[in-house]
Amino acid sequence: MSRAEPRRRAGLALLGSELTGLFRRRRTWAMLLALAAVPVLVAVAIRISAADGGGPSRGPSFVTGIAGNGLFVGVAALVLAIPLFLPLTIGVVAGDTIAGEAATGTLRYLLVAPAGRPRLLLVKYLGAAVFCFAAPLTIVVAGTLIGAALFPIGPITLLSGDQVPIGEGLGRLALIGLYTGLSMLGLAAVGLFISTLTDVPVGAMAATVVVAITSQVLDQLPQLDAIHPFLLTDPWLGFVDLLRQPPDWSVFGTSAAVQAGWVVVFGALAFGRFTTRDVLA
């Protein structure tokens, strides 16, 4: 057995423990339930409006089309959740990665494990990354279920005007959820880095959300067009190109390139900070 084998096994065990701990926390499930409530509220509001003889008359076609096809609920809910609710929940998870362990005094004991600091940092990021995908997929699944319960479902009319069958429509909804998760990986890296700077989890969580909001504000300023393609949040709503026929698959590459840049930069900063940090408690 090579010397690296015990460290590899320790790293895998640490990752399993991290994911188990993350999804056993009441806070994690509370956040996922809050995200699932977004499409429920959207669907109920539109159902009540339709019952009163009204209906959504403004907004994107996937919002106005909910009353005619419940499969649009998940997409509409994602559009509402992306600016604040998703960054907020991801900021909570990412900001707690290191700072949370330091605040509770368990960080010192984790560093005793043979996995080492770099692997521990990687495991913490991977746990936050898994949540990045779990959060939008929760919205999509909840939206699909409540949409099917309250509205008729059928072939989806895409933004390009083409219709696709229900099966393909569900597949595109899943791809939208995966795309949104991919687009949040950079924010998780930012949160990880900030979490290495402090022993106060709430401060790290808040700072991570502030970074996301600041990026969105900068993305709305036409005077800063030159930097928009490099902003963390610029690809967040790019999933609309998956609702065309044929879908524009290049959005995955664009988002992956932007997020990879943020992950590399802030991952390196987190590595530099964490591997040289004195852990006293």
N, C-alpha and C positions, 0 to 999 in steps of 0.2 A: 504494500500500500504506500503510495507517495505521500510526502509530507503535506501536500496541498489537499489531500482527500479529507482529513478531519475538518479543515477550514471550509471546504465546499459543503460538507454535510451540515456543519454548524450554520452556514449561511442559509441553506435551504430550510433548516429547522427554524431559524430566526424569521425567515420570510413567512413560513406557515403560522408561526406564533403571532407575527405582526398582523396578518390578514384576519386570523381568528379573533385577536383582540379588537381589531378595528370594527369588525362586523358583529361583535358581541356587545359593543357599547350601546347603551340606550340613546346616547346623543347621536350616534350614526343613524340609527333607525328612526329617530325623531326627525332628523334632517331629510332622510329619504321619504318619510311619510309627508313631510311638509312639501317636498317637491312633487310628490304624487297628487297632493291636493290642488296644485295649480291647474292641471287639465280638468280635474273634477269641477272646480269653480268656474272655469271657462265654459264647460259643457252645460252645467246647470244654468248659468246666466243666460246662455243663448237659448236653451230649451224654454226657460221661463219667458224670454222675450218673444220667441216664436209662438208660444201658447197664448200670449196676449195679443197676437195679431201683428206683431212687429217682426224684427229680424235684423241681423247685422247688415248694415248697408254701406259701411265704410271699412277700409282696411284692405290688406292684401287678399288675393283671391282665396288662399287657403284658410283665411279667417271667415270671410263672407260665405264660403262654401260649406261650413260646418253643418248647417241645418240640412243641407242636401246630401252630405256624406260624412258620417261620423269619423272616418279615418283621418280627417283633417285636424281633429282635436289635438293629437299629439304634436303636430307641427306648429300649430298656433300656440300651444303651451310652451314649446321650446323658445319661440320668438319672444314670448313674454318673460321667460325665466333667464335667458342668456345674459341680459344686461346686468342683473343684480343677484337674483336668487342662486344661480349656479356658481358665480364667483364667490358668493358669500359662503356657501357650504364647502366649496373646495378650499377656500381660504382658511376655514376652521380646521379642516383635516390637515392641510399642509402646514399651517402655522403651529400645529400642535405636535408635529413629528418629533422634533428634538427638544423644543422648549417645554413641552408637556412632560417629557421624561425627566428633564432637569428640575422642573418645579416639584415633581413628586419624589425626587431623590432616587429614582430607579436608573438614571442614566449611567451612574458609576458602576452599577452591577451589570448592566448590559455590556459595558466595555470590557468586563472580565472575560466574556465569552471568547472562544478562539476565532470567531469570525473576523474580529478586528474592526477598527473604525471605518475604513473605506466600505467594507461590506455592510456594516450597520447603516451607514448613510445611504447606500444603494437600496437596502431593504426598506428603509423608511420612505424613500422616494417611490419605490415600486408599490408600496401600500397606498400612497396618495394617488398614484397613477391609476390603480385599479378603481379607486373611488371616482376618479375623473370619468371613467366609462360607466360605472354603475349609476351615477347621478342622472345623466341625460337619458340613459336607457330606461330608468325608472319612470321618467316623464313620458317617454314614448309608449311604454307598455300600459301605464295607467290611462293615458289618453286614448289608446286604441280600445281598451276595455270599456271605459265610460262612454266613448263615442259609439261603440257598437250597442251599448245598452240603451242609450237615449235617442239615437238617430239611425236612420237607414244607412246601410253601407252598400257599396257597389264599386264598379270600376272608377278609378281615380282620374279626373281630368287634370293634367299637368299644366304648368305655367306656359308651356309651349302650345297648349290647346289640344294635344293628343291625349287619348285615353289609354290606360293600361289596366289589365285585369286586377282583381283583388289580391291575388297571390303576389304578383309583381309589385303592387302598391305596398304591401306589407314588407316586402324585401327592401324597398326603398326607404321605408320608415326606419327599419333596422340600420340601414347604411347611414341615415341621417343621425341616428343616435351615436353610432361609432365615430362618424366624422366630428360630431360635437365633442365627444370625449377626447379625440385626438387633438382638437383645437384648444383643450384646456391643460395639456401637459406642460406647456411653458409656465403657466400660472402656478402649477404645483411645484416647479423648480424654484420659482421666485419665493414661494412660501417656505420651501425647505431651507433656502439660504437665510431668509430673515429669521427663521426658527433657530438657526445656529448662533444668532447674534444676541439672544436674550434668554433669560430664564422665566420670562413672563409670557405664557401662551396667548393670553388675550391680546397683548400688544402685537405679537407676531401675526395673529389672525387679522387684526384690524389693519395692519400695515399692508398685508397681502391684498386685502380687498381694496385699499386705497390705490395700490398700484394698478389694479384692474380698472377702476373707475377713471383714474388719470389717463390711462391709455385710451379708453373709450372717448374721453373728452378731446384728447389730441387728435383722435381719428376723425372727429367731426369738424375740424378746422381746415378749411380749404387752403389756407396759407401754408399748411404743413404737408401738402400733397407728396412732397419728396420723401418724407419719412413714413408715410402711411403703410407701404408694403412691409415695413420692418416692425411695425407695432404688434405687440402681443395679441391685441384684440381684433386686428384687421380681418383675419379669416373667419371670425366667429359665425357670421351669418352666410358664409359661402355655400352652405348646404343647399341654398335655393337652386343652385345649378344642378343638383341631383333630381330636381323636379321638372326637368326638361327631357325632351326626347330628340336625340339620344342624350343620356346624362353626360355631363362634363366631368369626366373622371380626373381631369387635371387638378381639380380643387383639392383632392387628397394630397397630391404632391406639393401644391403651393402651401397648404396648411402645415404639412409635415416639415417642409423646409423652414418655415418661420418658427415653428415650435422647437425644432431641433436646434436652431440658433440660440433661442432663449435657454433651452435645457443645457446646452454645452457651456454657455457663459455663466449662468447662475449655478449650474452643477459644479463647475470648476471653483467658483467663489465659495460655495458651501464646503467643498472638499478642502480648500485651503484653510478656511476658518475652523472647520471641525477637527481636522487632523492636528492642528496646532493648539487647540483649546485646552486650557486647564480645567478639568472637571473635579470640583471639590465636594460636590454633594450629589 
